[in-house]
Amino acid sequence: MNLKHIKAVAFDLDGTLVDSIADLAASANAMREAMNLEPLPQARVASYVGDGVGSLVHRTLTDSFDQHSDEATWTQGFNLFIRHYRQHLAVHTRMYPGVADALGLLRSLDLPLVVITNKSQFLAVPLLQQLGIDSAFSMILGGDSLDEKKPSALPLLHAATVLDVKPQEMLLVGDSENDIACARRAGAVAAAVSYGYRDAATLGADLIVGSLVDLYSLLKQSRDPHVHRRD
């Protein structure tokens, strides 16, 4: 598809820019151990990621996507999880291949880049700092930055307002239903990465990319019609 009109790019964090499952699972299981619960497989914790730390704590306490623990249990679990996770943000968390290069390439196109994540901002910012890529972004919006988080359109609409672009001129890159719904509700272009925590083919995105370098190539080609990809 033609992306010539795109003037800014927003990224989800977990499952899009970074693979953080090992550290999230370690903190979830440290919480469970402290509460005399058996550890959960890492893949199961991965299936519970995407709606912020509060939801992740509910899900990993109950080992269910939909059930909620009682308030006292959740509060205890949340405090245990946060205490452990803040001290172990990037033990195993790594950027996906090509992310660092792609961020530099995208900025060379004079495109403002933002992060829109459901992860709490007080966790997202230091994680990006520890990975050394926080300076690539004009804005970092966490799940607690505004009154609503993804799948609401509000974070993307807010970013568009601050960047002085139309929502339709933004592209949101993510790996989950929440990301695609946020883009759709805002009227933005929705891109899914094929390597994330969900099956990209089921998300209904406008396009699927195998790496963020591929996304740069698409944007570059759309801006310069004389650039052709090799067969």
C-alpha positions in Angstrom: 0.0 0.0 0.0 1.1 3.6 -0.6 2.4 5.2 2.6 3.4 8.5 1.1 1.0 10.4 3.3 2.5 9.1 6.6 4.1 11.9 8.7 4.7 10.1 12.0 5.1 6.5 13.2 3.9 5.1 16.6 5.2 1.8 18.0 3.9 -0.6 20.6 6.6 -1.7 23.0 6.4 -5.3 24.2 6.2 -7.7 21.3 7.0 -5.0 18.8 10.2 -3.2 19.7 11.4 -5.6 22.4 11.0 -9.2 23.5 10.4 -8.8 27.2 8.6 -12.1 28.0 11.4 -13.7 29.9 11.7 -10.8 32.4 7.9 -10.5 32.7 7.5 -14.2 33.3 10.4 -14.1 35.9 8.7 -11.3 37.8 5.3 -13.0 37.6 6.7 -16.2 39.0 8.7 -14.4 41.7 5.3 -12.9 42.7 3.6 -16.3 42.6 6.4 -17.9 44.6 6.1 -15.2 47.3 2.4 -16.0 47.5 2.9 -19.8 47.7 1.8 -20.4 44.1 3.3 -22.7 41.6 5.3 -21.1 38.7 3.6 -20.6 35.3 5.2 -21.6 31.9 6.7 -18.6 30.1 4.4 -19.2 27.1 1.3 -18.9 29.3 2.5 -15.6 30.8 3.1 -14.4 27.2 -0.6 -15.1 26.4 -1.5 -12.8 29.3 0.5 -9.8 28.1 -1.0 -6.7 26.4 -3.3 -4.9 28.7 -0.9 -3.4 31.2 0.7 -4.6 34.4 -2.6 -4.5 36.4 -4.3 -7.0 34.1 -1.1 -9.1 33.9 -1.1 -9.4 37.7 -4.8 -10.5 37.7 -4.2 -13.0 35.0 -1.0 -14.5 36.4 -2.5 -14.7 39.9 -5.6 -16.5 38.7 -4.0 -18.2 35.7 -6.9 -17.1 33.7 -7.4 -14.5 31.0 -10.7 -13.3 32.3 -10.9 -13.9 36.1 -9.9 -11.3 38.6 -8.4 -11.9 42.0 -9.9 -10.1 45.0 -8.6 -6.6 45.8 -6.4 -7.5 48.7 -4.7 -10.4 46.8 -4.2 -8.3 43.7 -2.7 -5.4 45.7 -0.2 -7.8 47.4 0.6 -9.4 44.0 0.9 -6.0 42.2 3.4 -4.7 44.8 5.4 -7.9 44.7 5.5 -7.9 40.9 6.4 -4.2 40.6 9.2 -4.5 43.2 10.8 -7.4 41.3 10.2 -6.1 37.8 11.6 -2.6 38.4 14.9 -4.2 39.5 14.9 -6.6 36.5 13.6 -4.7 33.6 16.3 -5.7 31.1 18.0 -8.8 32.4 16.8 -10.9 29.4 14.8 -8.3 27.5 16.3 -7.5 24.1 15.3 -5.4 21.1 14.1 -7.5 18.1 16.6 -7.8 15.3 16.8 -4.7 13.2 15.0 -2.4 15.6 17.9 -0.1 16.5 18.9 0.2 12.8 15.3 0.8 11.7 14.8 3.6 14.3 17.8 5.5 12.9 16.6 4.9 9.3 13.1 6.1 10.0 14.4 9.2 11.7 16.5 9.9 8.6 13.2 10.3 6.8 12.3 13.1 9.2 9.5 11.1 10.7 8.7 11.7 14.4 8.6 8.4 16.3 6.5 7.7 19.4 5.9 4.8 21.7 2.3 4.0 22.7 2.3 1.1 25.1 -0.1 -0.2 27.7 2.9 -0.8 30.0 3.0 1.8 32.8 5.1 4.8 31.8 7.3 4.5 34.9 8.3 1.1 33.6 8.4 1.8 29.9 10.7 4.9 30.1 13.5 3.3 32.2 13.3 0.1 30.0 13.9 2.1 26.9 16.7 4.0 28.6 18.4 0.8 29.7 18.2 -0.4 26.1 19.6 2.9 24.9 16.8 3.8 22.5 14.7 6.3 24.5 16.2 9.3 22.6 14.8 8.0 19.3 11.3 8.9 20.4 9.6 12.3 20.5 7.1 11.0 23.0 6.6 7.9 25.2 3.0 7.3 26.3 2.3 4.5 28.8 -0.9 2.9 29.8 -1.2 5.3 32.7 -0.3 8.5 30.8 -3.8 9.4 29.8 -7.4 8.6 30.9 -7.6 5.7 28.4 -5.2 3.2 26.9 -5.2 1.0 23.9 -7.6 -0.2 22.4 -9.0 3.3 22.9 -8.0 5.7 20.1 -7.1 8.4 22.7 -3.3 7.7 22.9 -2.9 7.9 19.2 -5.2 11.0 18.9 -3.2 12.7 21.7 0.1 11.9 19.9 -1.3 13.3 16.6 -2.3 16.5 18.4 1.0 17.0 20.1 2.9 16.3 16.8 0.5 18.5 14.8 -0.4 15.9 12.3 -3.7 14.3 11.4 -4.5 10.9 12.8 -4.8 9.6 9.3 -1.2 10.7 8.7 0.0 8.4 11.4 1.0 4.7 11.3 0.8 2.5 14.3 3.0 -0.6 14.5 2.0 -3.3 16.9 1.5 -7.0 17.5 -1.9 -7.3 19.1 -5.6 -6.8 18.8 -5.3 -3.7 21.0 -2.8 -2.0 18.6 -4.9 -2.6 15.5 -8.1 -1.5 17.2 -6.4 1.7 18.5 -5.3 2.5 14.9 -8.7 1.7 13.4 -10.6 3.9 15.9 -8.2 6.8 15.3 -8.3 6.5 11.5 -4.6 5.7 11.3 -2.8 3.1 9.3 -2.4 -0.2 11.2 0.7 -2.3 10.7 1.4 -5.7 12.4 4.8 -7.3 12.9 5.0 -11.0 12.0 7.3 -11.8 15.0 5.2 -10.6 17.9 3.2 -12.3 20.6 0.1 -12.8 18.5 -0.5 -14.3 15.1 -0.2 -11.3 12.8 -2.4 -12.9 10.1 -5.4 -12.9 12.4 -5.2 -9.2 13.4 -6.7 -7.6 10.3 -3.9 -5.1 9.9 -3.4 -3.0 6.8 0.0 -4.5 6.3 2.3 -7.0 7.9 6.1 -6.5 8.2 8.8 -9.0 9.0 11.1 -6.4 10.5 11.1 -2.7 11.1 13.8 -2.3 8.5 11.2 -3.7 6.0 8.8 -0.9 7.2 11.5 1.7 6.5 11.9 0.3 3.0 8.1 0.6 2.4 8.0 4.2 3.6 11.1 5.1 1.7 9.7 3.6 -1.5 6.4 5.4 -1.1 8.2 8.7 -0.7 10.6 8.1 -3.6 8.9 6.4 -6.6 12.3 5.9 -8.3 13.3 3.5 -5.5 12.3 -0.1 -6.4 12.7 -3.2 -4.3 14.7 -6.0 -5.7 12.8 -9.1 -6.9 
